[in-house]
Amino acid sequence: MTYEATRDNVETYFDRTATKTWERLTSDAPVSGIRATVRAGRDRMRDVLIGQLPDDLTGARILDAGCGTGALSFELAARGADMVGVDISPQLVAIAEKRKPAGTRGTMSFSAGDMLNPALGTFDHIIAMDSMIYYSADDIARILDGLTPRLNDNMVFTVAPRTPLLMAMWRVGKLFPRSDRSPTMIPHQTAKIAAKTSGHVRDLTRVTSGFYISQALEYRP
C-alpha cells in the first residue's frame, strides 16, 4: 500500500472502529488484563521517548506526530514546551481537546491532519509514538527525510521490531478477512530503515509488556 492509502486506512480504523477502545485505554478507567499490559507498555515507552529530550523545554517547539488523545503533549507542555499535536483521526483529536489541562507552562494546539503537512511549521524536536508502525521501511524513510528540513534537533519514534513473536502475530493476522482486521503493523529491522534515509538512525530501548512490543529509535538529520 502507498503511504496515502495506509494513512487513510488508519484514519478509518480509529474513527469508525477503535475510538471508544482507545479513549478508555488512554484514560484511568479499568481495562482487561491484556489491555492493561498494553497500557503499561505504552506508559513505559512514553517515558523512554520523553527521556531523550532536555529536562527544561521552555520555549521549545515540539511536534507530537500522531498525538492520539494527547497524553504525551500534556506532559511536555507541563515542562515548558510549545506543543503542536496532530493526528490523522479527528475523533482522537477531539478527545485530546476535551482532556487538555489548564495552567501548563507551555502551550498546546491540536489538529486533525497529516504529520507531513509543511504548514505545521518547523520544530526543535519531533516525537512519533506508535504512529509509524503501519508503514513500510521505504515510507518511514520518506517520512524522516520529508521532516528533515523542518527539524532543528532530533526525532524520536517507535516501530514494531522484527521479533519471532511479532512475525508470528503478523502472519496470523493476514489470515483474517480484510474487513475484520485492524491496520497491519509492519515489523522492522533498524538497519534497513537506516539504510534508506539520508540521516542517522539509532536504536534506543525496546519495551515489551504483554501484547505491547515496541522499539524506540532516534533520528538526527
Protein Blocks (a to p, Z undefined) as FASTA:
>chain_A
ZZklmmmmmmmmmmmmmmmmmmmmmmmbdcdfklmmmmmmmmmmmmmmmmmpcfblghia
cddehklnommmmmmmmnopacddddfblklmmmmmmmocghiabdcdddeddfklmkno
pcfbdcdehklmmbcfklmmmmmmmmmmmcfbbccdddddddfklmmmmmmmmmpcfklp
ccddddddfklmmmmpmbdcddfbdcdehjaccddddddZZ
